[in-house]
Amino acid sequence: MPTFDPIELELLKNALESVVDEMALTIVRTAYSTNLKNSMDFSTGLLDPDGNLVAQGLCLPLHLGSLPDGLIAVLNRYPDDIQDGDVFMLNDPYEGGTHLPDIYL
């Protein structure tokens, strides 16, 4: 079993949390929706390739439960055709979303 330096692990954890918090702040700054701006009714998170949550942002964690399903839907649709820099957007409520306005990026 690999051993990890606790200081490096803490630095990595904080870096990943900073990424998802920046995602949340970008949504708040650029959103037109009052629900997004005032209530922060959205979630941000990073998943590993297996769909495990690695980091979550300072917003509602309610939506994070459907993130793995959305990731699996994208991986199933593009199993061998994903390259570095590709970005996927999904809003199908049957493949991870809870309703049509949900957008997974």
Z-matrix of the N, CA and C atoms (Angstrom, degrees):
N
C 1 1.454
C 2 1.531 1 108.87
N 3 1.337 2 117.00 1 132.04
C 4 1.467 3 118.85 2 -178.04
C 5 1.527 4 111.22 3 -70.19
N 6 1.312 5 115.15 4 148.69
C 7 1.459 6 120.47 5 174.64
C 8 1.522 7 108.53 6 -106.29
N 9 1.318 8 115.34 7 147.72
C 10 1.454 9 121.03 8 -177.92
C 11 1.514 10 109.47 9 -120.57
N 12 1.298 11 115.14 10 141.02
C 13 1.455 12 120.64 11 173.35
C 14 1.523 13 107.45 12 -70.84
N 15 1.322 14 119.03 13 121.86
C 16 1.469 15 120.44 14 -176.26
C 17 1.531 16 113.91 15 -60.31
N 18 1.304 17 117.62 16 -30.90
C 19 1.461 18 120.20 17 179.27
C 20 1.525 19 110.01 18 -71.16
N 21 1.332 20 117.41 19 -45.05
C 22 1.463 21 120.70 20 177.67
C 23 1.527 22 110.92 21 -63.35
N 24 1.320 23 116.75 22 -39.58
C 25 1.462 24 120.89 23 179.10
C 26 1.527 25 110.93 24 -63.10
N 27 1.322 26 117.08 25 -42.37
C 28 1.469 27 120.89 26 178.21
C 29 1.522 28 111.26 27 -65.99
N 30 1.315 29 117.62 28 -39.32
C 31 1.464 30 121.01 29 177.56
C 32 1.521 31 110.75 30 -64.10
N 33 1.325 32 117.35 31 -42.51
C 34 1.461 33 121.33 32 178.47
C 35 1.526 34 110.73 33 -64.45
N 36 1.331 35 116.88 34 -44.04
C 37 1.463 36 121.17 35 178.77
C 38 1.530 37 110.69 36 -58.80
N 39 1.314 38 116.50 37 -46.56
C 40 1.466 39 120.27 38 -179.84
C 41 1.521 40 111.91 39 -66.50
N 42 1.320 41 117.60 40 -35.74
C 43 1.470 42 120.63 41 177.69
C 44 1.525 43 110.55 42 -64.79
N 45 1.330 44 117.02 43 -44.31
C 46 1.469 45 120.23 44 179.44
C 47 1.522 46 111.08 45 -65.96
N 48 1.323 47 117.70 46 -40.36
C 49 1.461 48 120.33 47 177.37
C 50 1.522 49 111.31 48 -65.06
N 51 1.315 50 117.42 49 -34.33
C 52 1.465 51 120.90 50 176.68
C 53 1.525 52 110.94 51 -64.69
N 54 1.317 53 117.34 52 -38.24
C 55 1.463 54 121.28 53 179.13
C 56 1.523 55 110.46 54 -61.53
N 57 1.331 56 117.45 55 -48.94
C 58 1.468 57 119.40 56 -177.41
C 59 1.529 58 111.46 57 -71.60
N 60 1.325 59 118.12 58 -29.63
C 61 1.471 60 120.10 59 174.82
C 62 1.530 61 110.32 60 -68.70
N 63 1.327 62 117.42 61 -38.69
C 64 1.469 63 120.68 62 175.81
C 65 1.524 64 110.73 63 -64.09
N 66 1.325 65 116.62 64 -36.82
C 67 1.466 66 119.89 65 175.93
C 68 1.531 67 109.26 66 -60.36
N 69 1.324 68 116.42 67 -45.58
C 70 1.465 69 120.85 68 -179.61
C 71 1.527 70 111.03 69 -62.88
N 72 1.320 71 117.36 70 -44.57
C 73 1.465 72 120.38 71 179.89
C 74 1.530 73 111.62 72 -63.82
N 75 1.314 74 117.05 73 -35.71
C 76 1.465 75 120.66 74 177.21
C 77 1.518 76 110.43 75 -64.74
N 78 1.318 77 117.51 76 -41.48
C 79 1.467 78 120.73 77 178.11
C 80 1.527 79 110.00 78 -62.68
N 81 1.325 80 117.50 79 -46.00
C 82 1.468 81 120.55 80 -179.42
C 83 1.525 82 110.62 81 -62.57
N 84 1.328 83 117.43 82 -42.53
C 85 1.470 84 120.78 83 -177.87
C 86 1.523 85 112.79 84 -68.57
N 87 1.319 86 117.60 85 -30.75
C 88 1.457 87 119.71 86 -173.13
C 89 1.524 88 114.19 87 -106.15
N 90 1.306 89 118.19 88 -4.80
C 91 1.471 90 121.42 89 -175.00
C 92 1.527 91 111.56 90 -75.06
N 93 1.321 92 115.03 91 146.16
C 94 1.458 93 121.75 92 171.43
C 95 1.524 94 110.44 93 -94.96
N 96 1.304 95 117.72 94 -23.55
C 97 1.457 96 123.37 95 -175.49
C 98 1.526 97 111.68 96 -74.00
N 99 1.317 98 116.27 97 132.52
C 100 1.465 99 121.56 98 175.91
C 101 1.521 100 110.35 99 -65.00
N 102 1.331 101 116.83 100 -36.75
C 103 1.466 102 119.47 101 178.05
C 104 1.519 103 111.89 102 -60.42
N 105 1.302 104 116.48 103 -38.13
C 106 1.458 105 119.17 104 179.55
C 107 1.524 106 111.11 105 -75.17
N 108 1.317 107 116.78 106 -44.55
C 109 1.466 108 120.15 107 -176.42
C 110 1.524 109 112.89 108 -68.58
N 111 1.323 110 117.71 109 -48.65
C 112 1.461 111 120.89 110 -172.20
C 113 1.527 112 113.83 111 -92.74
N 114 1.317 113 117.13 112 -40.14
C 115 1.458 114 120.23 113 -176.13
C 116 1.523 115 112.65 114 -93.35
N 117 1.316 116 116.83 115 -13.96
C 118 1.468 117 122.27 116 -174.35
C 119 1.527 118 109.61 117 52.00
N 120 1.339 119 115.44 118 46.87
C 121 1.466 120 122.40 119 -178.55
C 122 1.529 121 109.68 120 -83.23
N 123 1.320 122 115.55 121 66.07
C 124 1.460 123 123.17 122 178.13
C 125 1.519 124 107.33 123 -159.98
N 126 1.300 125 116.05 124 172.24
C 127 1.462 126 120.90 125 178.01
C 128 1.524 127 109.60 126 -135.14
N 129 1.317 128 115.30 127 149.64
C 130 1.454 129 120.74 128 171.75
C 131 1.521 130 107.74 129 -128.46
N 132 1.313 131 115.30 130 142.95
C 133 1.454 132 119.34 131 179.98
C 134 1.507 133 111.24 132 -164.24
N 135 1.316 134 115.74 133 162.54
C 136 1.458 135 123.13 134 174.98
C 137 1.519 136 107.50 135 -118.58
N 138 1.331 137 115.28 136 135.17
C 139 1.454 138 121.50 137 178.64
C 140 1.522 139 109.66 138 -115.76
N 141 1.319 140 115.74 139 152.01
C 142 1.461 141 118.97 140 170.71
C 143 1.530 142 108.28 141 -83.35
N 144 1.316 143 119.38 142 173.21
C 145 1.472 144 120.55 143 -176.96
C 146 1.526 145 114.57 144 -60.69
N 147 1.326 146 117.96 145 -17.78
C 148 1.463 147 121.07 146 178.03
C 149 1.523 148 112.44 147 -90.79
N 150 1.319 149 117.80 148 -0.60
C 151 1.454 150 121.36 149 178.77
C 152 1.510 151 114.37 150 89.79
N 153 1.321 152 117.88 151 11.25
C 154 1.466 153 120.99 152 177.34
C 155 1.525 154 109.64 153 -83.02
N 156 1.318 155 116.33 154 135.51
C 157 1.461 156 121.16 155 179.42
C 158 1.528 157 109.49 156 -70.00
N 159 1.322 158 116.37 157 124.49
C 160 1.459 159 122.07 158 -179.62
C 161 1.520 160 110.68 159 -99.86
N 162 1.347 161 116.95 160 -38.18
C 163 1.467 162 121.44 161 -179.89
C 164 1.519 163 108.56 162 -153.13
N 165 1.327 164 115.74 163 146.30
C 166 1.464 165 120.62 164 176.27
C 167 1.514 166 109.89 165 -129.50
N 168 1.335 167 115.52 166 149.12
C 169 1.452 168 121.47 167 -176.27
C 170 1.517 169 112.79 168 -86.30
N 171 1.329 170 115.13 169 175.90
C 172 1.462 171 122.54 170 179.98
C 173 1.520 172 110.40 171 -82.17
N 174 1.303 173 116.91 172 70.27
C 175 1.454 174 122.45 173 178.27
C 176 1.533 175 107.48 174 -152.18
N 177 1.316 176 117.04 175 -167.49
C 178 1.459 177 119.58 176 -176.45
C 179 1.526 178 111.17 177 -68.60
N 180 1.319 179 118.41 178 123.33
C 181 1.461 180 119.83 179 179.13
C 182 1.528 181 112.92 180 -78.89
N 183 1.329 182 117.55 181 -3.78
C 184 1.456 183 122.27 182 -176.26
C 185 1.524 184 112.85 183 -55.17
N 186 1.318 185 117.36 184 -40.84
C 187 1.457 186 121.51 185 -174.93
C 188 1.526 187 113.56 186 -77.05
N 189 1.319 188 117.49 187 -14.91
C 190 1.456 189 120.68 188 -173.73
C 191 1.524 190 112.77 189 -66.93
N 192 1.317 191 117.23 190 -22.67
C 193 1.460 192 120.00 191 -179.24
C 194 1.510 193 113.64 192 -63.83
N 195 1.322 194 117.63 193 -25.81
C 196 1.462 195 119.99 194 -179.26
C 197 1.528 196 112.77 195 -95.01
N 198 1.308 197 118.77 196 -3.96
C 199 1.470 198 120.63 197 178.98
C 200 1.533 199 112.83 198 -60.83
N 201 1.339 200 119.93 199 -44.96
C 202 1.472 201 118.00 200 179.39
C 203 1.528 202 112.88 201 -59.88
N 204 1.336 203 118.13 202 -37.56
C 205 1.463 204 120.50 203 178.55
C 206 1.525 205 111.04 204 -64.17
N 207 1.315 206 117.02 205 -40.44
C 208 1.469 207 120.30 206 177.24
C 209 1.519 208 111.71 207 -64.22
N 210 1.323 209 116.70 208 -41.88
C 211 1.464 210 120.47 209 178.23
C 212 1.524 211 110.48 210 -63.19
N 213 1.309 212 117.06 211 -43.98
C 214 1.476 213 120.64 212 -179.43
C 215 1.527 214 109.92 213 -63.21
N 216 1.331 215 117.31 214 -37.82
C 217 1.470 216 120.03 215 178.47
C 218 1.525 217 110.79 216 -62.14
N 219 1.319 218 117.16 217 -42.89
C 220 1.470 219 120.64 218 179.13
C 221 1.528 220 110.17 219 -67.22
N 222 1.327 221 117.36 220 -44.19
C 223 1.467 222 120.22 221 -179.91
C 224 1.526 223 111.40 222 -63.89
N 225 1.329 224 117.57 223 -35.10
C 226 1.465 225 120.54 224 177.88
C 227 1.531 226 111.71 225 -70.47
N 228 1.328 227 116.57 226 -34.70
C 229 1.459 228 120.09 227 -178.49
C 230 1.529 229 111.55 228 -76.73
N 231 1.330 230 117.51 229 -33.53
C 232 1.469 231 122.30 230 -178.32
C 233 1.526 232 109.74 231 -124.99
N 234 1.320 233 118.41 232 63.01
C 235 1.471 234 120.15 233 -171.32
C 236 1.531 235 114.39 234 -64.06
N 237 1.320 236 118.40 235 -36.67
C 238 1.460 237 120.46 236 -175.64
C 239 1.520 238 112.15 237 -123.56
N 240 1.305 239 117.73 238 19.20
C 241 1.456 240 120.07 239 -172.66
C 242 1.529 241 112.08 240 -128.30
N 243 1.330 242 117.49 241 37.04
C 244 1.460 243 120.83 242 178.85
C 245 1.525 244 108.18 243 -112.04
N 246 1.334 245 115.07 244 125.51
C 247 1.458 246 121.56 245 -177.58
C 248 1.526 247 109.48 246 -117.57
N 249 1.330 248 116.77 247 160.08
C 250 1.462 249 121.11 248 174.39
C 251 1.516 250 109.76 249 -54.41
N 252 1.309 251 116.82 250 133.64
C 253 1.455 252 121.75 251 178.79
C 254 1.513 253 114.51 252 92.19
N 255 1.339 254 118.70 253 -10.37
C 256 1.463 255 120.86 254 177.30
C 257 1.524 256 110.42 255 -66.61
N 258 1.316 257 115.60 256 143.93
C 259 1.458 258 122.01 257 177.00
C 260 1.523 259 107.23 258 -127.58
N 261 1.321 260 116.54 259 134.18
C 262 1.458 261 121.94 260 179.78
C 263 1.514 262 108.99 261 -120.14
N 264 1.324 263 115.42 262 141.24
C 265 1.461 264 121.22 263 176.37
C 266 1.527 265 107.59 264 -123.51
N 267 1.334 266 115.91 265 133.46
C 268 1.455 267 121.42 266 -175.94
C 269 1.524 268 109.04 267 -134.11
N 270 1.328 269 117.10 268 134.44
C 271 1.459 270 119.76 269 173.60
C 272 1.527 271 111.59 270 -140.73
N 273 1.324 272 117.17 271 26.21
C 274 1.455 273 121.88 272 178.82
C 275 1.531 274 109.49 273 -83.17
N 276 1.335 275 118.41 274 115.28
C 277 1.465 276 119.39 275 -177.62
C 278 1.528 277 113.29 276 -65.93
N 279 1.331 278 117.18 277 -15.22
C 280 1.462 279 119.90 278 177.81
C 281 1.522 280 112.32 279 -87.49
N 282 1.324 281 116.66 280 -7.36
C 283 1.462 282 120.57 281 -179.26
C 284 1.523 283 111.66 282 -123.87
N 285 1.309 284 116.77 283 39.09
C 286 1.454 285 118.82 284 174.17
C 287 1.512 286 114.69 285 128.23
N 288 1.325 287 117.95 286 -33.94
C 289 1.454 288 119.32 287 -178.82
C 290 1.518 289 111.68 288 -75.46
N 291 1.298 290 116.17 289 162.74
C 292 1.454 291 119.62 290 176.15
C 293 1.528 292 111.17 291 -99.40
N 294 1.326 293 117.81 292 -25.18
C 295 1.452 294 122.41 293 171.70
C 296 1.528 295 109.02 294 -159.13
N 297 1.334 296 116.63 295 167.57
C 298 1.466 297 120.92 296 -171.01
C 299 1.519 298 115.71 297 -55.14
N 300 1.337 299 120.49 298 -37.70
C 301 1.469 300 117.68 299 -179.09
C 302 1.539 301 114.48 300 -67.86
N 303 1.338 302 117.37 301 -11.58
C 304 1.473 303 118.74 302 178.37
C 305 1.522 304 109.22 303 -70.34
N 306 1.320 305 115.66 304 130.52
C 307 1.459 306 121.22 305 178.80
C 308 1.523 307 107.25 306 -127.50
N 309 1.316 308 115.30 307 126.15
C 310 1.455 309 121.82 308 177.32
C 311 1.513 310 107.56 309 -107.13
N 312 1.317 311 116.24 310 131.33
C 313 1.455 312 121.20 311 -177.62
C 314 1.519 313 108.02 312 -123.91
